[in-house]
Amino acid sequence: MQKNKKRVIIALAVIVCFMAVGYALLSQELTINGNSKITADWNVQITGIEATPISGGQNMDATFTSPEEPTFNATSATFNAALPMPGSGVGYLITIENKGSIDAVLTEEPVLDTINSQEPTDVIYSLTYNAEGSTAAEEGYLAAGEKAQYAVMVQWSKDATSIPETKEKTATITFDYVQDAAQDGKN
């Protein structure tokens, strides 16, 4: 019986040794290498502003020298309307292009209430989407490669009965585009 106990103990010791050696052989560090490359490109920007005639008014680029031409950067356009008389106005077409590979949405259309409440209050800025000059399938959405066009009108009310002290009205209109949420996880 003593002999069997020794054999069992020796057999168990040998099994434990084999298990330890097997564990050591099988417990190697596994290294996996890989590369990831982002190919998406965000590039939504204002690419141009052009003057347009307005019916019933004068276009200051054609008949009146404006103190400053409109200026723009990637996301905003600044206008300094200097109109010669009541009833005169000027119009501009702002072109926004998605030159990147990520679809974009306009977070909200620019609101001009604050600008229009400033003096002179008879000079009103308005903004409308110009579907004719746009390739975008819908207003406020710019898929990669599409462009949107907005018309800015600056009009001195023809019903104005006095000349205001402030004869200029500057406005900066900002277009805030963000990545289309439907695109999250697709790229």
C-alpha positions in Angstrom: 0.0 0.0 0.0 2.9 2.3 0.8 4.4 1.5 -2.5 1.1 2.4 -4.3 1.0 5.7 -2.4 4.5 6.6 -3.6 3.6 5.7 -7.2 0.5 7.8 -7.0 2.5 10.7 -5.6 5.2 10.4 -8.2 2.6 10.1 -10.9 0.8 13.2 -9.7 4.1 15.1 -9.5 5.0 14.1 -13.0 1.5 15.2 -14.2 1.9 18.5 -12.4 5.3 19.0 -14.1 3.9 18.2 -17.5 1.0 20.6 -16.9 3.5 23.4 -15.8 5.7 22.8 -18.9 2.6 22.7 -21.1 1.3 25.9 -19.6 4.6 27.6 -20.0 4.8 26.5 -23.7 1.2 27.6 -24.4 1.2 30.9 -22.5 3.2 33.0 -24.9 2.5 36.7 -25.5 0.5 37.2 -28.7 1.2 40.4 -30.6 -1.1 41.6 -33.4 -0.1 44.6 -35.5 -2.3 46.7 -37.7 -2.7 50.1 -39.3 -5.7 52.3 -39.7 -6.0 55.1 -42.1 -8.7 57.7 -42.1 -9.7 58.7 -45.6 -12.6 61.1 -44.7 -12.2 64.8 -45.4 -14.2 67.6 -43.9 -14.3 70.6 -46.2 -17.6 72.6 -46.2 -17.0 76.3 -47.0 -18.3 79.4 -48.6 -16.7 79.6 -52.0 -18.1 82.8 -53.5 -20.4 85.8 -53.3 -21.8 87.5 -56.4 -24.0 90.6 -56.7 -27.4 90.2 -58.3 -29.9 92.8 -59.5 -33.1 93.5 -57.5 -36.4 94.5 -59.2 -37.5 97.9 -58.2 -34.3 98.9 -56.6 -30.7 99.7 -57.4 -27.9 97.3 -57.1 -25.1 99.2 -55.3 -22.4 97.2 -57.2 -23.7 98.6 -60.5 -24.8 102.1 -59.6 -23.5 103.0 -56.1 -20.0 102.6 -54.7 -20.1 100.5 -51.5 -17.7 101.4 -48.8 -16.6 97.8 -48.6 -17.1 94.8 -50.8 -18.6 91.8 -49.1 -16.0 89.5 -47.4 -16.2 85.9 -46.5 -14.3 83.1 -44.9 -15.2 79.4 -44.7 -18.3 79.8 -42.6 -19.5 83.4 -42.6 -20.1 86.3 -44.9 -20.0 90.0 -44.0 -21.9 92.7 -45.8 -21.8 96.5 -45.4 -24.9 97.8 -47.1 -24.6 101.5 -48.1 -27.8 102.3 -50.0 -28.3 105.7 -51.7 -32.1 106.2 -51.1 -35.3 104.6 -49.9 -36.4 101.8 -52.2 -32.8 100.9 -53.2 -31.4 97.5 -52.5 -28.7 95.0 -53.3 -28.8 91.3 -53.6 -26.1 88.7 -53.3 -25.8 85.0 -54.0 -23.7 83.1 -51.5 -22.4 79.7 -52.7 -21.5 77.1 -50.1 -19.8 73.9 -51.3 -19.0 70.5 -49.7 -15.6 69.8 -51.2 -15.0 67.0 -48.7 -16.1 63.4 -48.4 -18.4 63.8 -45.4 -22.1 64.7 -45.8 -23.0 67.8 -43.8 -26.2 69.4 -42.4 -26.9 73.0 -41.5 -27.5 73.1 -37.7 -30.0 75.9 -38.2 -30.7 78.5 -40.8 -29.1 81.8 -39.8 -31.7 84.2 -38.2 -31.4 87.8 -39.1 -33.8 89.2 -36.4 -30.9 90.7 -34.3 -29.3 92.3 -37.3 -32.7 93.8 -38.5 -33.5 95.3 -35.1 -30.3 97.4 -35.3 -30.3 100.9 -36.7 -31.3 101.9 -39.3 -34.4 99.7 -38.9 -35.7 100.6 -42.3 -32.8 98.6 -43.9 -33.8 95.0 -43.8 -31.6 91.9 -44.5 -33.3 88.7 -45.7 -32.0 85.3 -46.5 -33.6 82.6 -48.7 -32.5 79.3 -50.1 -31.9 79.5 -53.9 -32.8 76.0 -55.2 -32.1 77.1 -58.8 -28.4 77.7 -58.1 -28.0 74.7 -55.8 -27.1 71.1 -56.6 -28.1 69.9 -53.1 -31.1 67.5 -53.0 -32.7 69.4 -50.1 -32.2 72.6 -48.2 -29.9 72.4 -45.3 -28.2 69.2 -46.4 -25.0 69.0 -48.4 -23.8 65.6 -49.5 -20.1 65.4 -50.6 -19.6 67.2 -53.9 -22.9 69.2 -53.7 -23.3 73.0 -53.4 -26.0 75.2 -51.9 -26.8 78.8 -52.7 -28.5 81.4 -50.5 -29.8 84.7 -51.6 -29.1 87.7 -49.3 -31.2 90.8 -50.0 -30.6 94.1 -48.4 -33.4 96.5 -48.9 -34.1 100.1 -47.7 -37.8 100.3 -47.3 -39.4 102.5 -50.0 -41.9 103.6 -47.3 -39.1 105.3 -45.2 -39.9 108.9 -44.6 -36.7 110.1 -43.1 -32.9 109.7 -43.6 -31.5 107.9 -40.6 -28.4 109.2 -38.8 -26.6 105.9 -39.3 -26.3 105.4 -43.0 -24.6 102.0 -43.0 -25.7 98.6 -41.7 -23.2 95.8 -41.4 -24.3 92.2 -41.1 -22.3 89.0 -40.7 -24.2 85.8 -41.6 -22.8 82.5 -40.3 -23.6 79.1 -41.8 -22.9 76.4 -39.2 -22.6 73.0 -40.9 -21.8 69.8 -38.9 -21.3 66.2 -39.9 -24.6 64.5 -40.8 -25.5 62.2 -37.9 -26.6 59.5 -40.3 -23.0 59.2 -41.4 -21.7 58.4 -37.9 -20.2 54.9 -38.1 -20.3 54.7 -41.9 -16.9 56.1 -42.6 
